[in-house]
Amino acid sequence: MTVAAEVTDYSAYAEDVADKDAGAQPVDGKAHGKMDGKEGELHSLLLMVDGVHCSACIQKIESALYQLPAIRKARLNFSTKRLSVEWRGEREFANHIAHEIEAQGYRVQPYDAKAIQADSDEEERHLQICLGVAGFAAGNIMMISIGLWTSTLELMGMGTRDLLHWISALITIPAVYFSGQPFFRSAWSVLKRGRTNMDVPISLGVIGAVLISLWQTWTHAEDAYFDSAVMLLFFLLIGRYLDFRARRRARGAASDLLAMMSGTAILILEDGSHRAVPLRDLREGMKVSVPMGQRIPADAEVLAGKSEIDTSLVTGETAPRAVSVGDKVFAGTLNLSAPLVLGVRSAVKDSLLSDIVRLMEKAEQGQAKYVRFADRAARFYTPAVHFLAVSTFLGWWIWGGVDFPHALLIAVTVLIITCPCALGLAVPVVQVLATGRLMKNHILVKSGDALERLAAIDTVLLDKTGTLTLGKPVLLNGEEIAQDHLQLAGSLGRHSHHPLSQAIAQQWRGDSVELTNIAEFPGEGIEAEWNGVRVRLGSRSWCGGAGQAKLQDGIQEVWLAIDHQPVARFCFQDQLRSDAGEVMAYFKQSQITPMILSGDRVAVAQTIAHQLGVEEVRGELTPVDKYNYMEALRAQNHQILMVGDGLNDAPTIAGANVSMSPSTALDMTQNAADIVFMGDKMGAIVEAYQTAVFSNRLVKENFILAILYNVIAVPVAIAGLATPLVAAIAMSSSSIIVIANSFRLSRMKAFKL
């Protein structure tokens, strides 16, 4: 399945990283910026780590890597098993990283989405075969055990009883040897390096039950526990398989995106010939051909052709978008109707698709307080459970008055029943299911504890332009404007960067008129010569419309003047998001106070607030004003959700308890936000909130179930009141219950207006 680090040059898979935050501290607060006392370049490496089963595995691997002085960042994703490492120094240090992970008892290979999918299929088949063998053996042994349980020694005879025990042994030994491989291999890989993991006590419990049973059979004792050993494996494999399926289902969205980032693209060479190249080799400035029905390989600009693009991956909208020369397209979107020639704008690793994957993985790697609690519990598990088992054995053997095999059997039962699988699964399964669910609804969670904080909000602060509204001005009086005036204004607008000029240019889809001596005047508009006369597109006063009637609040205007005479007025209004009113009503019904904080005029902000039924509104606020208002609310112990998209919202977004921004927001605002939603609907905010509340409840329920199980089961095992079979059923059942409880999130109904 994997390639050993000794024969793989991992430095070939390392990539250079632009050191944008030189001097910044890594996530654990330690300075890992040097190697052997010398500064070096920053590199990154993606690895696939095999054998990760719980949060304790993640904690062990990350802690080991952070002991290396060169490491700046190490994050292992629970659901995808994808390890992202950054270090400063030589590229060859990548091999040392791989060796260190293998020294912890895990196998590694270079990250390849397609190969990992194949390995995942192989692992699932192997688990299914092991489960089938264990189930078949358990069924046969249980039939023999029924005969032993329902008869007496006097009726059966010692010879017959011993024969049935030996037959059970002949079935058990090969079944345990084969079906126990998922646990035995993992346990041996760490034991031979002087370490331990969660599979060690499981393996000791299974092997101990078999050895005790062989001893009991050899000495003609009354009881043997072959049925318990095989049933233990059967139930353990059920739990392991369900855990595997849960993680595979949860990582489905991320895996699908990662698969889009692999494969090949059709590169157009300078001589016009075509060549297939790996997506990872695409660079800015290259030309690629995209046939109909193929996915766009990288963020690019259309150089030739017209087609329709399925942009649902990026915008969440199902309606195809028409594109032509000059339009921008994004990696992973689907070319529907005609071939296109594209100019690559950025490499695959810098594409929007890569950003989405990074956001998802960052969310799943976040350290919410529940994750930190589970990590601390898992860290002390192995020494604690072994100490408990040894103490139980010595207590029963020395002071309890029982013989050696019986005392050992009780200790084995303790090893089995104290397995913290349920505790280890309590948080990660819910976390990856929640982020995966939101991803499918085009909501990207960037921070692991964002949902935890979102569930506690009592106040929502909302920016107006671009948040409550679409930030896309709509022409209101297009029918009143003559076509020749619209053509002239559209031609002028194509030479301007002003949003209203661009809106007019988009309104006119025909041919442009010929313009000369084009000049743009900041704050005024754009001017040019057309057929020997001066034409202007800009503000009321600059175009000579000062004497005309003013428009109502919320309406914006642009004037067209020919030879200094105003000939047309273009009226625009930013449109509210279609579901903004329903979202505000939901928050008020949920006892969460919505407030509008806008930099626009007070009258405009109040008009919007009145339309939405929002009582609390503030207008003409500077970025500092917004931040101070938010801080005043936090000082009153309010839990704040800030939703905004502009540069003036970035400080408030960074300072709020939790924050969201639309995908149309500025990069700085998106970087500061905890959650980014796509599309034109605000219902994504409510969807995220409802998912957060339900996820928080599920995590608490899972912890209660896991703790309750240990409170009841461990004393029962120590008291000698449980057999290995009962322990196996109890331990596996606790994990299955936690996984099943987590999957209630998948059945949660989506928010509908």
N, C-alpha and C positions, 0 to 999 in steps of 0.2 A: 504493500500500500504506500509506503513512504520510502524515501531515499535517504540513506544515512548521511549524517553531516560530514563524515570522514571522506566521502567520495563526491560530495556536491560542493561546488564553489558558490557559496551564497553571496559573495561580494558581487557576482555578476548580476544579481537581482536587486542590488541596492540602487537607490536613486538619490540624486542630489536634491537638497531641500533649500529653497530660498530662505535665508535666515532673516525673516521680517521682524522678529521680536528678539533680536540679539540682546542678551543680558537678562531675558525674562526667566523667572523661576519655573521649573517644571511642576507638574500637578501635585507631586508629593511634598513640595516645599523645600526639597533638597537641591543643592547646586550640583548638577551632573554635567557640567559644561567642559570638563577637561579630561584628557586621557594621558597618563604618564606625565602630567604637568605641562603639556603642550597644547596650545589651541589648535583646532583643526576645523575642517569643513563639516557642515551638517549633512548627514545622510539619513535615509529612511529605508525600512525593509518591511515587507509584508510576508508573514509566514502562516502556514496552516499547522496548528498544534493538535495532535491526535491524543485522545485519552482524557480530555477535560470533561468531567461529569458534574461538577458543582462549584460553588463559590470558593470553597477551600482550595481547589486546584488553581483557580485564577489568582487568588491571593498568594499562593506559594510561588507561582511562576513570576508574577510581577515583582514580588519582594526580592526574589533571587536576581532578577535583572537590574533592579535598582541598587543592588550591591556593587554592580560594575561601575567604576568611576566615570566612564564615558557616556552613560545613558542619560538622555534628557527626558525621554517619554517612553513608557511601555504600557500598552493597553491591550488586553485580551478580551475579545468579544465572546460572551457566553453562548450566544445562539449560532454564530457563524464559525466559531473556533478560529477566528482571524486575529492574529497578533500583529499589531502595528508598533514598530520600534523606531525611535530616532536617537542618534548618537552623534557626538562630535569627535572627529578623528579620521582614521584611515578607513577606506572601503572594506579592507580585509577583516576589519573587526566584526563584520557580519558573520563570519565563520565562528568566531568566539561566542557570539550570541546564540547561534544554533547549538553549539557544544554545551553551553550552560543550561539550555532548556532540556537537552537530552540527559544532562547530569541530574536533573530533577525527576527523571523517570518518564518523560514524555517524548513522543516521536514528532519530528517536524519535517516539513517539506516546503518548497517555495509555493506561494499562494497562486493557485490557478483555479478560477471559478468552475471551468468545465471538468477538470480532473477531480475537483472536490465533489462535484455532483456525482461523478462516477463512483468515487470512494464512498460517498454517502449511501448510494444504492447498494454497494457491496456490503457495507456495514449493516444495513437494514436486512439484507438477505441472510447474513451470518447470524444476526440476532434471532431471526425467524426460525432458522434451522436449529439453533441451540434451544430455543423455546420449545420447538416441536419434539426434539429428542428428550428434553427434560419432562415434558408433559406425557409422552408415551411411556417413559420409564416409570414415572410416578404412578400412572394408572395401573400398570402391571404390578408394581410393588404393593400398591394399596389393596389390590385383590388378594395378594398373599397375606398381607397384614390382617385383613378381615378374618381370615381363617385362624390366625394366631390370637386375635382379640376375642373371638367368640368361642374358643375352646380352652380346655384346661390341660395341664401337664399329665394328669392321670388319664385323661381320655385320649390325648394325642400321643404321648410318649416323648421322651427326650430326643430320640433319634429323629423322629418326624419334625419336631420343632427345630432342631439344629439344621436339618436338611432345608427347611423353608428359609431359615436365616441365611444359609449359604447361597441358595438360589437368589435371594434378595441382594446379597453381596455381589454376585456375578452380574446382575442387572445394574446395580448402583455404581460400581467402580468405573466401567467405561462411560456410563452416562454422565457421571460427575466430571470425569476427565475431559470429556468433549464439551459439555454444556457450561462448564465452569470457566472456559477459556477467557471470556470477556473480563472476568474478575481476576483469575489467576495471573494472566499476562500483565495486567496493570499492576497488581500487587508485587509480582516478582521484579518488574522493571524498576520499582523504587526501592525495594528491599536490597537488591544487589548493589545499590549505591548508598546504602546506609540510611535510607529515608523511609517515609511511610505515607500512606494516603488512606482514603476511606475504604478502598477495596481490600486492604490488609486484614482488618478484623472480619470482614465478610468471608474472605478466603479461609482464615483461621477457623471460623465457625463451621464452615462446610466440611473442611478437611478433618477438623476435630470430631465432628459428629460421625464421620465415616470411620475414623480410627477407633473411636470408642466402641462403635458397633462391631467392628472386627474383633476387638479384644473381648467384648461380651460374647460373641459367637464362639471364639476360640476356647473360652473358659466355660462354655455351656451355661452361661448366665440366662436368666429368664427373658430379659428385654434386650432388644437391639433397635437402633434408630436409623436404619437405612431409609425408611420411608420419610423420616424427618429431613435427612440430608438432601434427598432428591426433591421433596416438596419445597424445601427452602430455596434451592436453586430455581425451581419452577416459578415461585412467587417473586423471587428477586429479578428474574429475567422478564417477567410481566412488567414489573416496575421500571426496569431499565429500558424496555422496548417502548413503553408509554412515554417515558421521559424523552427518549430519542425522537419519537413521533411529535411530541409537543414542541421540542426545540426545532425540529425540521419544519414543522408547519409555521412556527413563529418567525423563522428566518426566511420564509418563502419570499417575501417582498424584497428584502435586501439581496437575496441570492439571485432573483430575477434581474435586478438592476445590475449586479455584478456580472452576470452572464452577458448583458448588453455591452459591457465594456471590454469583452474579449471577442476574438474572431478577426476578420480581415476587412479591409476596405479596398475599393478600386481606385488606385492612384493614377492620375493623368500626368505622364512625364512631359518634359519640354518638347520632345519631338512628336507629341500627340498620341503616343502609344499608351497602353494601359497595363498596369501590373498590380497584382494582389499583394497587399502588405498588411502585417499585423496592425491592429488599431493602436497598440502602444507606440508604434513608430511614427504616427501622424504628428506633424508639427505645424505651427502657425505659418501661413503662406502657401501651403501645399494645395493642389487642386485635386478633387476627388469626384468621381461619377457615382451617382446613386440611382440605380434602376427603380422602376415602379415596384412597390411592394416591399422594398428594403428599408431598414432603419437608417436614420442619419448617423454617420459614424462619429461625428465630433461637432462641437459648436462651430457654426460656419455661417457664411453669407452666400446667398444665391448669386451665381455668376451668369448662368444661362438656364433658360427653361421656365415654364410655369407649371405649377402642380398644386395639389391640396395636401396638407399635412395633418396627421392625427396628433394633436398636441395634448391629449388627455394626461399624459405622463407629467407634463409641466404645469398646465393650467387647470386641470381637472375638468375642462369642458369637453364634451363628447363631439360637438360639431366640428367638422374639419375646417382648417384655416387655409385660405388661398394664399399662395406665396408666388412671388415673381422676382425678377432681378433686383438686387439691393436689399431684399428682406433677410432678416436673421432667423436662423433655425438652430435647434438645440439637439445635442446628442441623445439618442434613444427614441426620438419622435419618429413616426412612420410616414414615409413617402407613399401617398395613396394612388395618384392618378397619372403621373408622367415622369420621365427621367429628368434629373437635375444635375447640373454641374455646380459644385460648391467650392468656395475658397475657405479653407480651414482657418478659424480665428484663434483657436487654442488647442493645446494637446489634450488627449483624453483625460489625463490625470488632473487637468485644470478645468474640465468641463462642468456644466451645471449638473450633469448626471453624477459625476464624481463627488460634487459638493453634497448632493442629496444622500449618497451612500455614507459619506463622512458624517453628516448630521445624524443619520440613523444610528451609526455605530457609536458616535459620541453619546447619544441618548442612552443606549443599552449599556454603556460602560460607566455611566454616571454613578455617583456614590450617594444615593439617598440614605436617610438615617436608618431605614429598615435594612438596606443592603449592608451598611456598616455594622449593624447589630448582628446580622447573619454571619458576616465575615469573622467578627470577633468570636462568635460561638463556635464556628467551624475550626478556627485556629487552635482552640484548646480541646477540641473533640478527641483527637487520636490519643494523646497522652492520658486524658481523663478516662476514656473508655477502657484502655488497657490496664490502667491502675485499678479501675473498678472491677474488671474481670479477675485480675490476679488477687485482689483483696477478697473477692467472693470465693475464689477457689481455696485460698488459705484458710478463710474463716470456716468454711464447711468441712474441710479436710482435718484441720487441727482442732478446731473448737466445736464443730457441728456434729462430730461423731459419725461421719459417713465415710465410705471407702474412697480410694483415689479416683476410680472411674466416675463414680456418682458426683463427686466434687468437681471434677473436670467437666462433666456434662452440664452442670449448673453454670460454670464459668463460660462455657461455649454459648449457652442460652443468653447470658448477659451480653456477650459480644454481638450476637445476632440482633437482639432486641433493641440495643442502644444505637443502632446505625442512624445517623442524623439526616437521612435522605430527605425526609419531609421538611426539616428546617432549612436544608440547603436549597430546596426547590421553592420555598415559600415566596421569595421575592423575584428571582430571575424569570420564572415562567410567566408571572403576571406582567413583569416589566416588558419582556419581549413581545408578549401577546398584545399589550396595550400600544406600544410604539408601532408594531406591525399593523394593527387595526387602523390606527390613525394614518399611517403611511398610505394604506389602500384608499383612504378618504382624502388623500392629498394634503395631509397635515404632517409637517416634519418637526419632531421633538428633538431639540438639540442638547438638552441637559437631562441627566438621569433623574434628578430630583424635581424636575419642572412639574410633573404631574402631581407629585406629593404637595408642592406648594400651591398649585392651581386649585386643588381640592379644598383649600382652606380660605379662599378669597371671600371678602364681603363687600368689596368696592371695585368697580370697573371704570378706569379713566380712558376716554376715547378721544383721539385726534379726529378732526373733521375731514379735511381734504385728503383723499387717498385712502382713508380708513372707513369712515361712515359713507363717504362718496367714492366713486370709482377713480377719481383723479383723471378722468378722460372727458374733457369738455365736449358737449354735444351741440351742434348747430340747431338753433330753434326755428329760425326763419328762412330756411333754405328755399322754400317754395316762393318766397317773395323776391328773391334775388335773380336778376337776369343771368342767363347762361354765359353771356360774354363777360359780365362782371365777375362771375364765379370762376371762369377760366383764367381771367387776368389775376385775380386774387390768389387762386391756387398756384399759378406759376410763380408769383412773388413768394408765396408761403414756402415753396420748396427750397428757397435759398435762405430761409430763416430758421433759427433754433428755438424760437419762442413757441410754447405749447399751443397757443391759439392759432398761430400761423401754420404750424404743422397740422392742426385739426382741419383747417381750410384746405390745405394741400391734399389731405386724405379724402376730403369730400369730393374734390375734382379728380376723376380718374382718367380724364381724356388727355389729349396732347397739350403741351405747354406752348405759350406764345414766346416769341423771341424777345429777350430782354438784354439790354446792355447797360454798362456803367452801374452795376448793382452795388449798393452800399447799405450796410445795416447800422442803425443808430441806437445804441443801448438806451433803453427806457422810452424810446419813441416808436421805432418800427423799422421797416425796410423800404428803400427807395430805388427806382431804376428808370431807365428810358425805354419807352415802347412807342414805336411809330413816330418818333420825334418829339414826344411829350413826356413830361415827368409824371410818374405814377408812384403812389405811396400806399402802403398797408401798415396801419399802426394805430396809435392812440387817438382819442377823440380830438384833443386840442391840436395835435400835430397834423391831423388830416383835415382840419377846418370844420369839425362838427360841434364846436363849443356851444352853438346856439340851439342845438336840438334837445328834445325832451330827454331827461335822464331816465334810466331804467330802474326797476325795482331792485331791492336788495337781493343779492345772490345771482344776478344776471351780469355776465361779463360781455364786453363788446370789443370789436375791432372794426376800424373804418377803412374804406377804400377811397382814395382820392385820385382824380385824373386832372392833371394840370392845375393842382391846388384846389380843386373843387370836389367836395365829398359827393360820391355817387352811390355808395352802398354801405349799409351798416350790417355787420355780422354779429348776431346775438348768440351767446353761448351760456349754457348752464351745466355745472357738474352734476351728474346724476347720482342720487342716493343708491346704495346697494339695494337690490330688490327685496331682500329679507331683513333690512336693518330694523324696521319697526317691530317685526315679530321677535327679533333677538332682544331688543330692549325690553319688550313686554315679558319675555321669559325671565330675564334677570330680575326684574322687579317682582315677579311672581315668586321667584326663588329667594327673596329677601336679600338680594345683592343690588347695591345702589349703583346705577350707571350715571356717569358724569361726562360732559363734553368739555374738553380743554382745547381751545382753538387759537391760532395766531391771527385768524381772520377778524373782521370787524364784529363788534358785539351784536349788531342787528342781524348780520348774516348768521352768526352762530345761534342766536335765539330763534331765528326762523327754522333752522334745521332741527333744533331741539323741540320746537313746538310740533313739527311734523312727526317726530319720533316719539313724542310723549315723554321726553326727558325733562325733569324739573331742574336739575343742577347743571348749569352751563356757565362757562367763563370764556370770554373773547378777548382779542388783542393781547394775548399772552406771549411773552418772549420765552425762549428755552429755559432761562433762569426762573421765570415766573412759574412755568409748568413744574419744574423740578422742586421749587420751594413749596408749591401747593401740595405736591405729592408727599414731600417730607412732613408737612404739617399733619396730613392725614395719618401717616405712619406713626407720628409721635402720639396720636390718639389711639394707637394699637389697632388701626385698620389694616387688613391684609389686602394689598393692592394688586390688581391686574392692570397693566398699562398696555393699550393697543395703539400703535402708531406706525407711521411709515416714513416720516421726513427726517431731515437732519436735525431739525429743532426738537424732535421727539427722542433722539438718541440718549441724552442724559437721563431723562425720566425713565426710559425703557431699561437702561442699565441699573437704575437705582430702585426700581419697583420690586416687590416681592417676587413677582413673576411677570413675564412680558410676552406679547405676541406681535407679529407684524405680517402684513400681506407679502406675497412673493414679489409684488411690484415695488416694494420699498427699496430705499437706497441700500447699498452694500453695508455701510456702516451700521445702519439701523437693523438690518437682518443679522449682522454679526453680534449685535448687543442683545437681540431678542432670544428668549428661551425656546419659542415655538414659532414656526413660519407656516402660514397657510396659503394655499394656492387657489386660484379661481376668483370669481367675482361675488361669491356668497359669503355673508358673515356667519351663516349657520355653522361654519367650521369652528368658531369660537365656542359655541354651545356644545358642539360635538366633543371638542377637546375637554371642556369642563365636565361633561357628563362621564366621559371615559375616565377622567382623573378621579372623580368621586367614587365611581364603582371600583376602580383599580385599588384605591386606598382601602376601601372596605374589604376587598378580597384579600389583600396582603395581611390586614389585621386578623381576618378569619383564619388564614393559613397559619399564622403564628400561634393563634389560640389552639388550633387543631394539633400542631406539632408539639407545643408545650404540654397540652393536656395528655397527649399520647405518652410522652416521656414520664410525666408525673404518675400516671397509672401503671405503665408497662414496666419501668425499671424496677420499682420495689417488688413487683410480682416476680420478676426474673430472679432478683437477688434472694428472695424468700424461697426459691426452689419450687414455686407453684406453676411454672410453665416449662414445657418441653421445647426442644429446638423447633419442632413443627409449629407449635403455637407461636413461638417467637418469630418464625419466618412469615407466618400469615399476618401477624400483628404489624411487623415492620413494613412489609410490602403494602399492606392495606393503608397504612398511614400515608405513604408516598402517593399511592393511587388516589386517595381521597383529596390530597392537596392539589394534585394535577387536575383532577376532575373539577374541583372547586374553581381553579384558575380558569378553566375552559368555559366557565359561565360567561366570561368576558366576550367570547366569540359569539355567544347567542344574544348579547345585549342589542337591543334595537337601536338603529341609527336615529339621530335627531331629525325629525320631519316637521316642517312648518305647516 
